[in-house]
Amino acid sequence: MKRLRLLALACSIAMPGLSLTQSADAQVAQPTLEKIQSANLIAIGYRETSVPFSYMNTDGTVIGFSQDICNKVIDAVKAKTNRPNLKVRFIPVTSQNRIPLVQNGTVDLECGVTTNLKERQTQVAFSVTFFIATTRLLTRKDSGIRDFKDLAGKTVLTNQGTTSERILRRMNEEKQMNMRIISAKDYGEGRVALESGRAVAYMMDDVLLAGTRSLTANPSDWVIVGTPQSSEAYGFMMRNGDPAFRQLVNDTMTSIMKSGEIDAMYTRWFEKPVPPKGINFAFPMSTQLRALFAAPNDQPFD
């Protein structure tokens, strides 16, 4: 035991900037750009059904607003690593496994719909914010649900490992609403549960609920309602402790925001018909989001 204490003391003297238990901000074992260059491969995390941000098209390609931005980052990585023929491996992620897959290096960059939270910043690094959403409810027009108070005593759906799940469970406890809360692994599973009548409403981010609605058998049967319960700042995730890679990602994203290039991307995915059903979200850019694009930042809302 004495020898171990002496060893620990020696390590702290020799390497004062490190602790025996590696902190979240410690340097990664191998810088991401070096890893990518060596393997001639970048691993991108995507969501399978998060329309219109990140999802699989009918032809098997990954598409969406998030992916359009991500493609610009991939181009920047190709230039930085001098790998014009860089291979891209797409790895599907869920709310439950997205952070571990980034932490262990399976995914180099997660380009989905992850909310930047202070508590998550201890586990992963976030890019500048590329979208701001609010949490609301998707329900049938004739369900009688118009706001969150109408959920008392009813079965409500959300997604596992999300801020919406946390908010809903806290609301249920604090207001003693006696809701039965069920959690889906992703939007595809959630949509099936909602359409089958297992729940009267689906709580998630408003824009993602609009995407879920577009995939239902009869989108006109559904409506998004309720007082927003939170604002969500979406960012891309990377491993902590790799400032060079994070800087490249942020510089690329900031450039397309300030240049106005992102406006055309937004119009393509939120104001025009999108695959697979050709439905127009008719979701104009908010004043808050426009201000963000003019002055990009990576600040969470909580």
Buried (B, 14 or more C-beta within 10 A) or exposed (E): EEEEEEEEEEEEEEEEEEEEEEEEEEBBEEBBBBBBBEBEBBBBBBBBBBBBBBBBEEEEEBBBBBBBBBBBBBEBBBEBBEBEEBEBEBBBBBBBBBBEBBBEBBBBBBBBBBBBBEEBBEBBBBBBBBBBBBBBBBBBEEBEBEEBEBBEEBBBBBBBBBBBBEBBBEBBEEEEBEBEBBBBBBBBBBBEBBBEEBBBBBBBBBBBBBBBBBBBEEEEEBBBBBEEBBBBBBBBBBBBBBEEBBEBBBEBBBBBBEEEBBBEBBEBBBBEEBBBEEBEBEBEBEEEBEEBBEEBEBEBBE
